């Protein structure tokens, strides 16, 4: 598996020779979008497992982006997620890329947010392949994405925030497991080797907001533990976790208030 340092690489590549005024990525065929994504990551088109184009209305210098997954080798087991963002310079369109963490089985776009806004609440529900960023102009545009990780035990879904402020260099600012679930204990296991009845088997994200105050940028998550079906206690209480954006050159939202799920309220 590749390291996070490798995932942070960003490379600008020219799209197939064409004028930005003569064609639009939104009119590209599925095969052409797949070819553009392959070009951005330097792999043969046949190594691309999926590639989906998303338009960004109102962003003249960034008409849209491709979310996709690919194998580094034709017979590779791991399928890596990435973003290839179109950007305009003069009358030409180019592509910039960014790796999006470790191997994934699913990759979804959830929302387009403005990190410069005073407060933005992001609606996070069941992630679907049809979810797409909302339409709006942004001072500091950033994408909120969800990636279901390949081969993880427990099952893990990560939330990612990718900055589009620098048109030619998408930048991953945030990555955190936000839905994790272990297998619950079976009837036979409870009979032969009882587990604590009030144990948690995972956690999930319930709400997210992005805040900006002067020079401070925050992401605040509301999470809740997932309890076992054997839990005789009350349902787990929600808890908040706060992250603050660090300074360049290595900008990342870092956790500043480490939080653990509160104990289950038994009576």
Residue pairs with C-beta under 8 A, 6 or more apart in sequence:
1 78
1 102
1 103
2 80
2 99
2 102
4 101
6 99
7 98
7 99
7 100
7 101
7 102
7 172
8 98
8 99
8 171
8 172
9 97
9 98
9 99
10 96
10 97
10 98
10 169
10 170
10 171
11 40
11 96
11 97
12 94
12 95
12 96
12 168
12 169
13 39
13 40
13 94
13 95
13 96
13 97
14 92
14 94
14 95
15 36
15 39
15 86
15 92
15 93
15 94
15 95
16 32
16 35
16 36
16 39
18 92
18 93
19 91
19 92
20 88
20 90
20 91
20 92
20 93
21 91
24 63
25 33
25 36
25 53
25 55
25 63
25 64
25 86
25 93
26 53
26 55
26 63
26 64
28 36
28 53
30 51
31 45
33 51
33 52
33 53
33 66
34 45
34 48
34 51
34 68
35 45
36 51
36 66
36 84
36 95
37 48
37 51
37 66
37 68
37 70
37 82
37 84
38 44
38 45
38 47
38 48
38 51
38 70
39 95
40 66
40 82
40 84
40 95
40 96
40 97
41 70
41 82
41 84
41 97
43 70
43 71
43 72
44 74
46 74
47 70
47 71
47 72
47 73
47 74
47 76
48 68
48 69
48 70
49 68
49 69
49 70
49 71
49 79
50 68
50 69
50 107
51 66
51 67
51 68
52 66
52 67
52 68
52 129
53 64
53 65
53 66
54 64
54 65
54 66
54 67
54 109
54 132
54 133
55 63
55 64
56 62
56 63
56 64
56 65
56 112
56 133
56 141
56 164
57 135
58 135
58 136
58 137
59 137
59 138
59 141
60 88
61 87
61 88
61 167
62 85
62 86
62 87
62 88
62 141
62 164
62 167
63 86
63 88
63 93
64 85
64 86
65 83
65 84
65 85
65 86
65 143
65 164
65 170
66 83
66 84
66 85
67 81
67 82
67 83
67 107
67 108
67 109
67 145
68 81
68 82
68 83
68 84
68 107
69 79
69 80
69 81
69 82
69 104
69 107
70 79
70 80
70 82
71 78
71 79
71 80
72 78
72 80
78 102
78 103
78 150
78 151
79 103
79 104
79 105
79 150
80 99
80 100
80 102
80 103
80 104
81 99
81 100
81 101
81 103
81 104
81 107
81 147
82 97
82 98
82 99
82 100
83 97
83 98
83 100
83 143
83 145
83 162
83 170
84 95
84 96
84 97
85 95
85 96
85 97
85 98
85 164
85 167
85 170
86 93
86 94
86 95
87 93
87 94
87 95
87 96
87 167
87 168
88 94
88 167
89 168
94 168
96 167
96 168
96 169
96 170
97 170
98 162
98 169
98 170
98 171
98 172
99 172
100 107
100 145
100 147
100 160
100 162
100 172
101 147
101 149
101 158
101 160
101 172
101 175
102 149
102 150
103 149
103 150
103 151
104 147
104 148
104 149
104 150
104 158
105 148
105 149
105 150
106 127
106 129
106 146
106 147
106 148
107 145
107 146
107 147
107 148
108 127
108 128
108 129
108 131
108 145
108 146
108 147
109 131
109 132
109 133
109 143
109 144
109 145
110 122
110 124
110 127
110 131
110 133
110 144
110 145
110 146
111 122
111 123
111 133
111 134
111 143
111 144
112 133
112 134
112 135
112 136
112 138
112 141
112 142
112 143
112 144
113 120
113 122
113 138
113 141
113 142
113 143
113 144
113 161
113 210
114 120
114 136
114 138
114 139
114 140
114 141
114 142
115 140
115 142
115 163
115 165
115 210
115 212
115 217
115 245
116 138
116 139
116 140
116 212
117 139
117 210
117 212
118 211
118 212
118 213
119 209
119 210
119 211
119 212
120 209
120 210
121 207
121 208
121 209
122 144
122 208
122 209
122 210
124 159
124 205
124 206
124 207
124 208
127 146
127 148
127 157
133 143
140 163
140 165
141 163
141 164
141 165
142 161
142 162
142 163
142 164
142 165
142 173
143 160
143 161
143 162
143 164
144 159
144 160
144 161
144 208
145 159
145 160
145 161
145 162
146 157
146 158
146 159
146 160
146 178
147 157
147 158
147 160
148 155
148 156
148 157
148 158
149 156
149 157
149 158
149 177
153 182
154 180
154 181
154 182
154 183
154 201
154 202
155 179
155 180
155 181
156 177
156 179
156 180
157 177
157 178
157 179
157 180
158 175
158 176
158 177
158 178
159 174
159 175
159 176
159 178
159 205
159 208
160 172
160 174
160 175
161 172
161 173
161 174
161 219
161 253
162 170
162 171
162 172
162 173
163 170
163 171
163 172
163 173
163 251
164 170
165 171
171 251
173 245
173 251
173 252
173 253
174 219
174 243
174 252
174 253
176 221
176 243
178 204
178 205
178 221
178 223
179 202
179 203
179 204
179 205
180 202
180 203
180 204
181 201
181 202
181 204
181 226
182 201
182 202
183 201
184 201
184 228
184 229
184 230
185 195
185 228
185 230
189 195
190 230
195 228
195 230
197 228
197 230
197 231
197 232
197 233
198 227
198 228
198 231
198 232
198 233
198 263
198 264
198 266
199 227
199 228
199 230
199 231
200 225
200 226
200 227
200 228
200 236
200 261
200 264
201 226
201 227
201 228
202 225
202 226
203 223
203 224
203 225
203 226
203 261
204 223
204 224
204 226
205 221
205 222
205 223
206 222
206 223
206 224
206 238
207 221
207 222
208 219
208 220
208 221
208 222
209 219
209 220
210 217
210 218
210 219
210 220
211 217
211 218
211 219
211 220
212 218
216 244
216 245
217 244
217 245
217 253
218 242
218 243
218 244
218 245
218 253
219 242
219 243
219 253
220 240
220 241
220 242
220 243
221 240
221 241
221 242
221 243
222 238
222 239
222 240
223 238
223 239
223 240
223 241
223 259
223 261
224 236
224 237
224 238
224 239
224 261
225 236
225 261
225 264
226 236
227 233
227 235
227 236
227 264
231 264
232 266
233 264
233 265
233 266
233 267
234 264
234 265
234 266
234 267
236 261
236 262
236 264
237 261
237 262
237 265
239 259
239 260
239 261
239 262
240 257
240 259
241 255
241 257
241 258
241 259
242 255
242 256
242 257
243 253
243 254
243 255
243 256
244 253
244 254
244 256
245 251
245 252
245 253
245 254
246 252
246 253
246 254
